Amino acid sequence: MVSKEEIEHVAKLMKIDLDDHAVHIDRVQKMIEYFDILDKAATESEEIIVNEQPLENLREDKYEPYKDKLIDKLKHYKEKFVRAPKMV
């Protein structure tokens, strides 16, 4: 079970103001239950196909300087932070 204190702690770490923690407790609990179902899924018999590439087939890394200041291109830049859109 997820506690109110854990939701408050995570919200504080993410710098999110939450008014009603009870709504989020139920949502997080449902996510954890779903992860438990995924953990119990039998995947041992599944074959994982890996497409290996030799190093000769990979491109050479080259440093290409960016001419403009990237920070000036950001729309929601404030002091030393970039503001992301609100999550609903």
N, C-alpha and C positions, 0 to 999 in steps of 0.2 A: 504494500500500500504506500502511496506517495503522501507525504504529510504536507500540511500548509507551510511549515517552516522550510521544507525543501524547495517548494515552489517559490517562496519569498527569496530564498538564498539564490536560486538560479536567476530569478528576475533581477535581483540586485547585481549579480555578476554581468548580466546582459544589459544593464542600465535601462530596464523597462519598468514603467510605473503600472502596477496592476491594482485595479479597484476591488475586484471580486476574485479572490483566490479559489473559491469553491468550484467555479466553472472550470478552471484550469486543472484542478486536481483530478476531476473526472476524465478530462481529455488525456492527460498524461498517463493516468492509470490504464485507459484503453490502449494507448500506444504501447505501453510496457507489456500488456497482455498479448498484443499482436506480435511483439518481438519474441515473447516466450513461445508462441505457436511456430514462428519461423525457426527458432532454435531447435525445436523438436522435429522439424522436417528431416526426413531421411534423404540425405544427399551423398552418402558414402558410395552408393552404386553409380552415381553420375560420373561420366567421363568428361574431364575438362580438356578442351582442345586449345592448344597454345600455338600460335603462329609465330615461330621464332624467326628473327631476321639476323643475318650476319652483319657485323659492323660495317662491312664494305658497302652494304646497301643503304646505310643511313647517310643523311646529308651532313655536311661539315657545318659545325656551329660557327657562326660569324657574328661579331659584335657590330651592330648597326645603330649608331647613336640617333636618338629621337631629337629632331631639330627644335620642336616647340616645347614649352614648359607644360608638362602634363597636368600639373596642379591648376593651371589657368583654364584648362578645358573642362574641369569639373563644374557641374551646375550648383551643387549644394555643399560647397566648401566653406567651412567656418573655422577660423584659427588653424588648428592642426588636426581637425577632424573632418571627415566626409560624411554628410548626412544621407542615410539610406531611406528609401520610401517606407512608410508605415506598413506594418504587417497587420492584416485583419484576422 
